[in-house]
Amino acid sequence: MTEHKSAAQPVTLLVRGGRLVDGNGLDRVADVAIAGDVIAAIGPGLTAGPGAAVVDAAGLFVLPGLCDMHVHLREPGEEDKETVATGVAAAVAGGFTDVACMPNTQPALDDQSRVRFVRERAQAAGLARVHVIAAVTQGREGTQLTEMADLRAAGAVGFSDDGAPVRNAELMRRALEYGKMVGAPIIDHCEDRELAANGVMNEGRVATELGLLGIPAAAEDVMVARDLLLAEMTGAHVHIAHLSTRGGVELVRQAKARGVHVTAEVTPHHLVLTDEAVRRYDPNTKMNPPLRTSADVLALRAGLKDGTIDAIASDHAPHTDHEKELEFDQAPFGVVGLETAFSLMLTELVDKGVIDLPGLVRAMSLAPRRILRLPGGVLAPAAPADLTLVDPEARWQVDPARFRSKARNTPFAGFRLRGEVVATIAGGRQVFARAVAGVR
């Protein structure tokens, strides 16, 4: 590999001696020199120069900053659950330099002023970048399209009514056509509300034994099938959010083989847990789509491995303690995940041989950026100076009381994980560091 050792401006930060891994084939021990907000050089034995900060990364993974393309920051309107400021604090603690926030706020992110409001809040926090996913329909009510061109001009990177499906097929067709025109994906919450009815968990044996109403896998599959056909018809980019069923995986696989412009994401909780976790009646195991069966988990893992599923996204969905302390069928759907996602995937996927480390980095850094047409996700000269440093030998136990998020609603409390984020660098600035990060 060619060494890169020249910089157009003085080095301001040197990350020395880490194992560099990205989703584009890089896996080696080297230094990273940063000049301002870009990577200036990569290679062995780089020098910092006068005034430059130095991070000793020996024994650490040095990864391109992680990107979570599916989070809920709750602001405006539900600041008791999360704010942009607390959400990005959680993000950088989890190694994310970029997050994309969903529009199901109060009011919805369906006009330019609200898109700008969220972006301004993120800039004021000065931690992770926040990219706005604006609403597909006004008020997310599924009746009239938003002005996507105006929202795109205000900085929206995609469109979704996440938390609600676009029920009307003709409206979904027009949304896809509009999204294609403005160069942004339609991010699809695939749920047939009539089939899902009032279900609160996966329909199946466990739901029957627990006496809880179930949501059949078909409620997801029929909408995946419909919208893949519409994407094929229009030539537009549809992105399937939080895929959870084996049927959905196969539908996406077949569509990709036909040349449909489709991408898909999966959450850590759907890759790790099954509906058996609901036996405790713990509302922190209640999410939409629900936890499915072991056969679904295996299909999701296979889909991630073979490229059918492109990205891993947390679907970080904070709620207050008093909401999640309600009885299972009354509690809201959703769990948090920004601060556990990478370590959980390293422990459950990489350590168990499901995918390798470069594959995990691709799914959590490069792929989401490509889907949303964002820069970065690689370690190379002139790339954005966004880095995530991970101690692969660290062992830690998930303790929600230590979260930087306002919310504590995780199904992984008490899980013992390998690999801890020790520093996060965004735009050449260290925006998060644990005590073990060797900065001088």
N, C-alpha and C positions, 0 to 999 in steps of 0.2 A: 504493500500500500504506500502511496506517495505521502511523504511527510509534508506538512504545511506549517511553515515557521515564520511567515512574514505578516506583518500587521501594518495597516495604514496609519494607525494612531497608537499612542502609548498604551501598554497593557495596564488595565486598572484592577484586574482580579486574576489570580492564577490558581487553578484547581489542580493539585499535583498528585500524580501517582495512583489514580483510581482506575478501576476496570470500566472502560467506556463501552456501553452497549446501547445501540439504537435499533430501530425496527427496519433499518435499511442495509443490514449486513455487517455493521461495525461491531467488533467484540475484541478488545485489546486493552492492555494497560498502557496508559499515556497521560500526558498533561493536557489541560485545556486552558488556553490563554484567552482572556476576555478583554476587549477594548470597548468601553462604553456599553452599548446594549447589544453587541454582536460578538460571536465567537471570532477571534482573530487568528488563532493558530491551534493546531492539534499535533502533538508529537512528543517524543521523549526529551527530557532535559531542557525544557523551556525555561527561560528566565523571566522573573517578574518585573525587574526594573524598579527604580526608585518610586516610593509612594504607593506601590501596588499592594493590595491585600492578598494574602495567601491562605488557601484552604488545603490542609493536609488530608488527602482522600485515600491514602494507602489503606487497602483492605475494604474499601467501599465500592459499591456500584455507583457509577456516574451515568445518569440516564438523561435523555432529553426531557424537559419538563412535562409532567403528565397533563393530560387534557381530559376533563370529564364533560361530555357533551349533553348531559341530562341531569340537571339539578334544579331544585326548587328553593329559591331564596326568600320567598314569602313577602318581600317588600315590593310594592306598597300594600298595606292593608292588614297584614297578619304579623306584625313585628313582634308579637308575643312569642311566636314560634321561631322566627329567624329574621335576621336583617341581612342586607348585603354585606355589611361590615363583619358580622359574626360568621356569615357563610364563607367569605373569602379567608377569614382567619382559620376556619376548619379546613378549607381547601389547601392552603399552603402547608398546614401541619400534616396533611395527607400526601404531600408531594405534588399537588396540582398547581401549575402556573396559569392554567386557563380553564374556565368553566363556562358552560352555556346554560343560561337559566330559562326555565319554562314560563309560559305566560299566564298560568292560572293563579294570578294575584288578584287582589281586590282593590281597585278594578283591574280587569285584564289588561295585558300589555298589547293593546290593539290600536294605539295611535302614536304618532311621532314623539309627543311630549313625554309619554311614559317610557318609551324606549330610551330617550335621552336621559330621563330621570335616573334609571337604573345604571346607565353607563357613567353618569356623573357621580353617583354614590360609590361605584367601584373605584373610580379614579381618586376620589377623596380618601378611600381606605388605603390605597397604595400597596396592595398585596397581590392577589391574583387578578388577572384580567377577567372581566365578565363580558361574554358575548350573548346578546339577547336573541332568544327565539320568540318571535312575535306570534300573535294569534292568527289562525287561519280565518276565523269568522268573528264578526263584531260581537264583543262580549262573550266569546266562545259559546254562543248560543246555537250555532249550526244553521243559521238562516241566511246570512248575508256575508259575502267575503269582505275582508279588510282591504284597505288600499295598500297592497303589498309593495308596489313600487315606491310609495312614500316611506313605508316602514323600512324598506331596504336602504333607501337613501339616508335614513336616520341611524343606520348601523345594524339593523336586524340581519342575522346570518342564516336564518331558517324560519319556517312557519309550522305551527302545531296548535291544536286545541287540546294538548295533552291533559289527561284527566277526564277527557270526554272525546268520543269519536265524532267524526263528521258523518252523520247518519245518512244523509242524502247523497246518493251515488252521483247524481248530476252535479251537485255542488262540489263534490270531491274531484270530479273530472275537471271542472273549471279551476279549482284550486291548483291542481297539478299543472294545468296549462299556464296559469298565471305564474306559478313558481318557476316553471321552465323559462318563461319570458324574462324574469328578473334574475335568473341564475342562482336560485336557492332551493334546497330540498324541502319537500313537505314531509314533516316528521309525524308518523302515523301512530296514534293510539288505537290499536285494533281491538275493538270490543263491540260485539252486537249486544246492545243493552237489553233487547227483548229476550235473548237467550240467557244473558247473565242474570236478568231479573233482579232479585234481591239477595243473590248469593254473597257469601262472605268468605268462602274458601274454595279450594278445588273440589269439583264434584267427583265423588268416588267413594270407595269403601271407608276411608277415614272420616269423611264428612258424615256419612250415614251412621257410623258408630258414635260420633260425637253429637249427633242431633243438630248439626248446623247445615244451613242451606248452602248448596254447592253452585259453583260457576263452572260449566262444562268447558273442556278444551275447545269445543266447536265454536264457542262464543268468540274466541280469538281467531280460530282458523278461517271462519267464513269471511271475516273482514280482511284478513291477510290476503285471501284468494281474490276477493273483490278488488282490492286496491292494487294488487300486482297486475291484474287484467287492465285496470284503468291506466296504470303507468305504462304498460305495454302499448296500449291504444294511443296514448298521448306522446310517448317518448320522453316523458318527464322523469325526474329523479324522486323516487319515494324512498323514505328511510323508515324501516320498521322499528319502532321503539320497543324496549323491554320484551323481546321475544321470549316466550315461556313454554311453548308446546313442541312436541316432536313433529306434529303435523305442520306447524308453522315453519319449522326448520326445513322440512322436505319441500314445502311450497316455495320457499325462497331459493333453495338449491336448484329446483327445476326452472324457476324464473331466470336465475343467473345464467343457466345453461342455454336459455333461449335468447339471451342478450338483453333482457329487461334491465333498465337502469335502477337497480335496487341495492340498497345497503341495509344492514341490520345491526342491532346492538343487543347485548344480553347483560343482565345485572349480576353482581357477585352473589346475591342471595339466591337467585334462580340457578346458579351454577353449583351451589353448595348444599342448600337445604331442600327438603321435600315436605309434602303435606304432613308427614309424620311429626314434624316439629310443632304442629298445631295442637297435638294431644295435650299440651300443658295449658291450653286455653290462654296462652300469653298473647295479648294484643300486639306485641312487638313482632309476632309472626304473621300479622295480617297486612297484606299489601295487594295492590292491583296492578298487573295480574297476580293471582294468588300463587303460592308455592304449589308446585305440581308433583308428579310421581317420580320415582327413581328412573323410570324409562325416559321421562322427559329430560331429566338432568343429564343422562347419558347422551341423549340426542343433541342437547345444547352444547355439551362438551365436544362432541364429534363435529358439530357444525362450526365451532370456533376453531378447531384444529384444522379442518379442511378449507377454511376460508369462506364458508357459507355465511357465517356471522363475522362481521368486520371488526366490531369494537366492543369493549367492555365499558359500561357506564353505570354509575352508582344509583341513579334515580333517587338521590338524596332528598328525602321528603320529611322535613322536621315537623313534629307536633309537640304540644305541651304535655307535661306529665299528667295533668288532670284529664286530658282527652284520652290518653292511652291507658289510663287506669279504669276506664269504663269496662263493662262486660264486653266480651269478644265481639258479639254481633252488633254492639252499639259503638264501638271504638272506630276511629277513622282509619282508612287504609294508609300505609306508608311507613317506611323506615329510613333512618339516616345511614350514610355510608361513606362520606368523603374521607373520614379519618381512619377507616379500616380497609378500604378497597384494595390498595396495592398489596399490603402485607397478607391479607386474606387470600388473594389470588396467587401470590408467591408460594404460600403454604399449601393451598389446596390444589393448585393446578401445576405449577412448576415442580414443586417437590414430589408430586405424585405422578409426574411424567405425562400429564395431559398435553401440555405445550412446553416449549423451552422458553428461556428468559427473553431472547430477542422477540419471540412471538408474543409474549406478554407485553413487552414494551411497545410493540407495533399496535396492539389492540388498545393500549391505554395512552398512547401518545401520538403516533403518526396517523393511524387510521381515522380517529375522530377529527383530526385537523383536515385531512383530505376530504372527508365527508362535508365538512362545513366550509371548505375552501379557505383555511387559515394557514398562515406560514408556520414553519418550525416542525418539530417532531423528529429532527435528525441532529446529529453532532457532526458539524462540518464548518469550515471557515465560511463566514458571511451569514451563517444561520443565526436566528435569534439566540441571545445568550440566556436561555432558559434551561436550568439544570435541576435534577432531583438527585440528591445523594442519599444512598440507602446503606445502612450497616447490615450486611446479610447474616451476620452471626448473632445479632441481637435477638433475644427471645423476650416476648412481652405478653401480658394478659390484657385483654380488652376491658377497660374500666370506664363506663360511660361518664362517671363523675369527673373524669379528666378531659372530656371533650371540650374543644373550643367552640363548637356549635352550641347554640342555646338548648338544643334538643338532646334527649337521651334515648330515643326510641330505636334501639338496635336489637336485632335478634342474636347478636354475637357476643353479648356480655359474658365474660368469663372465658371466652375462647383464648387459647394460647397460640400465638402466631410467631413466625420467623420473619425477620427483616423489618427494620424500623427506619422510617425517614428521619434523617438527622439534620438535613439542611435543604432548603429550597431557594433557588436563585431565579429571579424573574427579571428580564430586561437588564441583566448584569448586576442587579442588586440582590443581596442576601435578604430575603423577606421572612425567612424562618430558620431558626437554628436551635437544636437541643444542646445541652451542656457538653455533649461528647463531640460536637463538630469542632474540629481543630482550626479555628480562625485566629489569626494574629495580625 
